[in-house]
Amino acid sequence: MSSAESLNDPFDCSFALNIEEAEKKSGNNNYDPVAAKKLQLFCDRAATSMRRGAYVFSLSKTKDSILMWRHYVNNHTGICVEYLLADLLDVCKKEKMYILPVIYVEKREFIMGTNQYGQAMLKKAKCWEYENEWRIIKYDQSLKDDHYEIIDCAKPTSIILGADIWKIKNESYNEGNLSDVYIQNFARLK
């Protein structure tokens, strides 16, 4: 898992609280712009802090997207690991994490309170919809900003090698305890 702050889209897993909009919707007639500005600053800092404490493991329902192999699998020189959803659900339950599909939206939404932060963690710009992403999410404010969390994970059902994996030199492949995992080459998926 990696920090939500390290994701490639700076708006990913972020949210914004719009105090002025919330005041208008609440019907508050005693709106104080100076107090609202201070409260907005506080909320912006809270949003940054919450993003720092969020850790994400991104998955996709798609294994044969050439664009995904280009962007996320180092120009077809990496691997794609396949899991059964039921196995991932078991791990998430044991590790007290959530696994949910990403919701793609036309525009960034403002939320009215921190209780909606979980929803913001699952919303992403519509332009990323081709990813068919699911996320495993863990929230732990005690971890450091540059911390990468290693979790107990489900056993892969297959490992797909990138079409250009042969371009990686001086790398060794060790089967270890994956001898019963199906290994295939991306070029054969097409």
Secondary structure as UniProt FT lines:
FT   STRAND          2..3
FT   HELIX           4..6
FT   TURN            10..13
FT   STRAND          16..17
FT   HELIX           19..26
FT   HELIX           33..52
FT   STRAND          54..60
FT   HELIX           66..72
FT   TURN            73..77
FT   STRAND          79..82
FT   HELIX           85..95
FT   STRAND          98..101
FT   STRAND          103..105
FT   STRAND          110..111
FT   HELIX           114..116
FT   HELIX           117..121
FT   STRAND          123..125
FT   HELIX           126..131
FT   STRAND          133..139
FT   TURN            141..142
FT   TURN            145..146
FT   STRAND          158..161
FT   TURN            163..164
FT   HELIX           165..167
FT   TURN            176..177
FT   TURN            179..180
FT   STRAND          182..185
FT   HELIX           186..188
//
